[in-house]
Amino acid sequence: MSTYYRPTWADISLDALYHNIEQVRKGLKPGTKILASVKANAYGHGVVEIARAAQRYGLDYLGVAFLDEALQLRSEGIMMPILVLGFVAPEHLELAQQHRVTVTLYREDQLAAASGLTAQDERLKVHIKVDTGMGRLGVLGTAEALDFIQRARALDSLDVEGIFTHYSKADEADKAYTALQYERFHEIERYVRQQGWDIPIIHAANSAGSMDTPQWTGDMVRLGIAMYGMYPSDEVEKQHIKLEPVLSLKTRLVHTKQVPDDWGISYGARYYAKQNEWIGTLPIGYADGFSRMLTGKAQVLLKGTRIPVVGAICMDQCMVSLEKLKQHYTLEELHDQEVVLIGKQGSECISMEEVADQIGTINYELTCALSSRVPRRYIENGKVIAISNRV
Ligand SMILES: Cc1ncc(COP(=O)(O)O)c(C=O)c1O
């Protein structure tokens, strides 16, 4: 649907997205390619619209976690190169080839299955993953990796377009471990170049690596969190790279009332209102990604003022105390007013990081949790250019 009826939505600023890309790009070697990581529904920002924006903006690649995510993009008409960063089963390589999806290769059974592929119009593009110290996916060991690359290159059905690795501690101030990973990776890269093997995209860095150690990125960076305007951690360079959050989460008060003394609020009456307390109801809850674990902790912005969420957060709704606004507004004036759960209002701001801290997680997890029930409005040049409602 390209419209929505519930008064809860996320604003996605494509202007901020482009700004963030440029902020990172200015520190990179000229000509470095950019892969936009759009896995997990583009970190909750809405995969189809973010992929379209990346395509319009001329980015080089999209990265997804598994084949299903890549096929969804193809079915939406996204034709730019897509790399599946995670595992693709040997029996699904042919499907990937048919849809011109690039596959990450690191297992012997993948290589065996690839040898059985018939060369179609285009060979199956692959990027070979090397484990240099993340311990997650990839061929382990320099000699083993080089041997794997050589055998993959020997197959007529494959186009070995890339080799990559993933840093595990690029977002930490101490770069010793990243240096070690880079050195292991660089040894492979050196050998490949010396042999004159034509493998054009050798890549290593995520957002943190792109920002803090741009000399260790290779031919392409894989940008996720920074593109969405969030710092990968508190320890990365923030002086010169100014990111703007892309996503704001908003709703409207759908009920305002004055309740009697000791009136229980929400399930379990974990909060009892004080005498004549003003209470408002917001149509957003844990099924939207506004975690129940935020009960007793969350604050929201109304009329530029921070007010507390009170009582248990329900599946579709939660309540706020309007006490702080009593002095300046009537209850009627507050009815239907816009409330910001994440983002700016007036001079106040509630960041993704603040909310993530409240429940002991990180910005990455929180944005991914924003469910498909929340309509997304996409803003470019200050105007809403698309609405996506995949309820
Ligand atoms: C292999 C790989 N590359 C790049 C990224 C993007 O990371 P970030 O969001 O920190 O930029 C991810 C995401 O976790 C990943 O798994």
The ligand as an SDF file (V2000), in Angstrom:
LIG
                    3D

 16 16  0  0  0  0  0  0  0  0999 V2000
   29.6950   -9.1170    6.0670 C   0  0  0  0  0  0  0  0  0  0  0  0
   29.1620   -7.7740    6.4590 C   0  0  0  0  0  0  0  0  0  0  0  0
   29.6560   -6.6840    5.8520 N   0  0  0  0  0  0  0  0  0  0  0  0
   29.2170   -5.4470    6.1740 C   0  0  0  0  0  0  0  0  0  0  0  0
   28.2420   -5.2540    7.1310 C   0  0  0  0  0  0  0  0  0  0  0  0
   27.8060   -3.8540    7.4550 C   0  0  0  0  0  0  0  0  0  0  0  0
   28.1860   -3.5330    8.7630 O   0  0  0  0  0  0  0  0  0  0  0  0
   27.9100   -2.1120    9.3830 P   0  0  0  0  0  0  0  0  0  0  0  0
   26.4410   -2.0050    9.5550 O   0  0  0  0  0  0  0  0  0  0  0  0
   28.6080   -2.1390   10.7090 O   0  0  0  0  0  0  0  0  0  0  0  0
   28.4560   -1.1030    8.4450 O   0  0  0  0  0  0  0  0  0  0  0  0
   27.7250   -6.3640    7.7740 C   0  0  0  0  0  0  0  0  0  0  0  0
   26.7080   -6.1660    8.8110 C   0  0  0  0  0  0  0  0  0  0  0  0
   26.7310   -6.6820    9.8800 O   0  0  0  0  0  0  0  0  0  0  0  0
   28.2000   -7.6620    7.4440 C   0  0  0  0  0  0  0  0  0  0  0  0
   27.7280   -8.7490    8.0390 O   0  0  0  0  0  0  0  0  0  0  0  0
  1  2  1  0
  2  3  1  0
  2 15  2  0
  3  4  2  0
  4  5  1  0
  5  6  1  0
  5 12  2  0
  6  7  1  0
  7  8  1  0
  8  9  2  0
  8 10  1  0
  8 11  1  0
 12 13  1  0
 12 15  1  0
 13 14  2  0
 15 16  1  0
M  END
$$$$
